[in-house]
Amino acid sequence: MKKVKFAVSGIKCGGCVGKVVNQLKDLSGVVNINVDIEKQEVLVSGEHGFSNMLIKSMLGEIGFTVTSMKKLEA
């Protein structure tokens, strides 16, 4: 399973979490999304088919800025 942690600026509340989850939940290959408001991080895990750049772009479309991405050990 692939896991990528995105540092995302602008996540401030439960509404932000909902926007992130709704935007990413139906992407091909995405199995799980965890959003940490305090750390302003989004952890996406799933099959190897999901695109980091597509996730970064989709987060930008809803008003968030990805400041870094890090692949984690599965």
MODA-V162824 format. One line per field, one symbol per residue. phi: phi as a letter, one per 40 degrees, with the letter a starting at -180 (. if undefined). burial: # if it has 16 or more other C-alpha atoms within 10 Angstrom, else .. A space follows every 10 residues. Layout:
phi->???
burial->???
This chain:
phi->.cbbbbcbch cbacccddcc cccbcccdgc babbbbcccf bbbbbicccc bccccdcccc cbhbbccaba cbcc
burial->.########. #....##..# #..#....## #.#.#.#..# ######...# .#..##.##. ...###..#. ....
